[in-house]
């Protein structure tokens, strides 16, 4: 089950089909005009650590390091170089009605346009955000209002491509739907999960006279994961963005974030 959509610069796109408020780029500018969540009281938006680091005295730490080295020589090389799992925090928004886990090392970016936005401080192209439909213009009863998962995936992909429309000369986008599925979570609600890949090609010498001087090169290759849910008559979308080469390394952690997303009754 794969679908492909290619968009060239200058083409027009229909209005975003998911009716999420104010389509915006998945990657925000370095500075933003406003903070969406800054006006809410701490009781409505809070962050809870899922796991905490353990403080170890220096002498004990040195002993532990020596023991680890000795036992690693007895074990396999894979065990010796095993990496610890990522710690997570839980973000809870009772005002808008959703919650999810995110990597503890990620930082919140205010003024990014989304309802909430977190970013990896080292891999700037890796981030997550939550988009909500307007409560006044949408009356969703179920995520099935979008159609089947395949239909919803097509709408999600078109939404991304609309946001990534560029006025630069010589820019071309290639996209593919990687997967579309549904699941019933432990809260009894139905969620859709969509994965897409988008590549961007650009020519850095588009005004050159000779065609061979206007060749396009890959400028970025990204993996996008979306989780869609409905509650409070609103459509919720958790978005994860990561470079394709990073996704292969962090897939388990990113899927844990996806699986953690829940929509809940909003507290007015």
N, C-alpha and C positions, 0 to 999 in steps of 0.2 A: 504494500500500500504506500505508494509514493506519488507525490504530485510536485510539479515544478512550475515556477512562475519567474520570469525574467522581466526586469523593469529597466528601461533605458532613460537617460536624462532627458527632461523636457516633456515626458508623457504625463498625461493627467490621470488622476485616480478619483474614484467616487468617494463620497464622505465615508469616514470610518464606520464599519458595519457593527462594531460592538457597542457603540454609543457610550464609550467611556468618556468622561468629561475631559475636554481640552487635550486632543492628541499632542504628544510631546516626544522629543527624542529620548531614546532609552539611555543615552549617555548625556548627563547634564553639563552645562558650561562650568568653568572653574568657580565662577561666582554666580549667584542667583538673586533675583529681585526681592524674594520674600521667603518667609518660612511658613510652611503650611501647618505644621504641627505645633508651632511655638505657642499658639494661643490656648491650647487645651491644658487643663489642669493635670497635675501629676496623677490624680486618681483615675483619670481616663486613659492616660498613656503611661505605661511603665515597662521597664525592662527587668527581667529576672535572670540571673545566671543559672544555667543548667548544671555546670560543673565549675569548680573553683580550683586554682592551683594550690599545691601543698607546699608550705615553707619548710625547708629542711636545713638544719644546722650545717655549717660548712664542713665540720669534721665528719658528720654522718654522710654528707654528700660525697666526700672524697672516698669514703669506704664503699659506698654504693657504686661509685664509678669503677673502683677497682674490682669489686665483685662482679659487676656487669661484664667487665673486660674478660675476666677469667672464664665465666660461664659462656660467654659468646664464643670463645675458642673451642669449647666443648660442643657447642651446638652448630647449627648450619650457618652459612654465611648470610642467608636471607634473614634469619632471626636476628643476627648481629646488627643488621642495618635496618631493622623494622622501625617505622616511624609511628609515634604516638598519634592517637586519633584526635581530631580537632575538637576543641571545647566549644560549646554553643551557649547562647543566651536566648531567652524567650522574650519576644516582643508582644505585648498585649495592648490592644486599642479597644477599650470597651465603649468608647464614644461612637466610633464608626462600625465596630463589630467584627474584629478579626484578630487572629493571633498566629505566630509562626516562630520557628527557631532560625537563628542566623549565626554565622561564625563569630566567636567572641572577639577576634582581632579586627573585624570590620568596623568601620566608622560611619556614623550617620552624616549625611550631607543635607543640609537645610537649604531651602530655596531651589530644589531640583525640579519642582513642578509636580512630582508624584505626591500621593498622600503620605508616603514614607519612602525613604531611599537610604540604602546602605551600600558601601563600597569597600572593596579590598584596598587597603592603603598602599599596597605594593604593586598589584596588578590592576591598574586603573580601569581597564576595560572589563573587569569582573565586578558585577554589582547585582543588587536586587531591588525591586520596588513593588509597590502595591498601587493598583489603579482601581477606582470605584466609578460606577455609573452615577449620574446625578439622581438624587431621590425624587426630584420634581418631574423629571422627564422619562423615567423608566419605572416599570412595574413588573419586574421579573418575578415569576413564581417558582421556577426551577431552571437549572442550567440547561435542561432539555429545550427551553425556549429558543436556544441558539440552533437547534437541530441536532443531528447526530454528531459524535466526536469528529468525524471527518469533515463535516460541514463547518463545525466550529473552528477546526484547524485552518481551513481555508480563510475564514474571516480573520483569525489571529494573524496569519501571514500577511494578508492584505493590509492590516492595520500597521504592522511593522514597516512594510514597504512604503506606505503612505508617509509615515514619520521620517523615513530615511530618504525621501525625495530630495534631490540635490539640484541646484542651479548651475553647478560647475560644468564646464565643457568636458567631454570625454569620460564621464562617469557612467559605469554600468554595474547593475546589481544582478546577481544570480541567487536563486533561493530554491529550497526544497523542504517539503514537509517530511520529517523523519519518522514521526509516530504521532498517533492520536488515539487516546484511550479514555475509558471512564472507570471510576472506582467508587465504592461506597466506603467511607472512612468510619472510624470507630464512633463518630458522633451521629451516624445514621444518615448523613447527607451525601448526596451525589456530587462528585467532582469530575471535571474533565481535565486531562493532562495532555499538553501539546508540546512537541519538540520540533524546531525548525533550524535550518542552517541557512545563513545568508553570507554571501561573499561580495565584496566590493572591489571593482577594478577601476583604475583611473589611468589616464594618460597625462604625464607631466609636461608634455610638449605638444598639446593639441593643435596649436597654431602653426606647427611646422609644415613646410611645403611638401616634403617627401613623405609618403605613407609609412615607410619603414621607421620614420622618426616619430610617428604618432602611436606607437604600439602601447597597448594597455598592460598594466602590471597590477598584480594583486596587492591591495593596500590593507585589507583586513578580512579575516575569516572567523565568523562567530557562531556560537551555539546558543540558541535561545530556548528556554523552558518556561512554559506557562501553566499555571493551575487556575482553573475557573470554577467559581462557586457562587451560589445565590443565597442570600438571606436579607431580611429587612427590605424586601422588594428591590434589591439592588444587585448588580452584577459585580463580583469581585474578581480581580486578576492579580495573582502573584507572578512577577516576572523575574527570571534569572537570566543574566547575560554573562558569557565567558568566552574567551578566545578558544577556538576549536582545539588547539594543542594543549591548553590548560585543562579542558574538560576531561580528557582522557586520564589525567592525573588526579582530578578532584571529583570524579563522577559520584562516588559513594557519598561524599559530604553534601554535594549539591542535591542529590536525590533525597537525602534526609531532610533538607530544607523544604523541598517540594512536598514530601509526605507529611510534614508537620503543619502545613497551612490549614487553618480552620476558620470558617465564618461562624459568628455567634450572634445572638440577639444583642442589639445595640442598647446601651444604657443612656436614656435621654435625660 
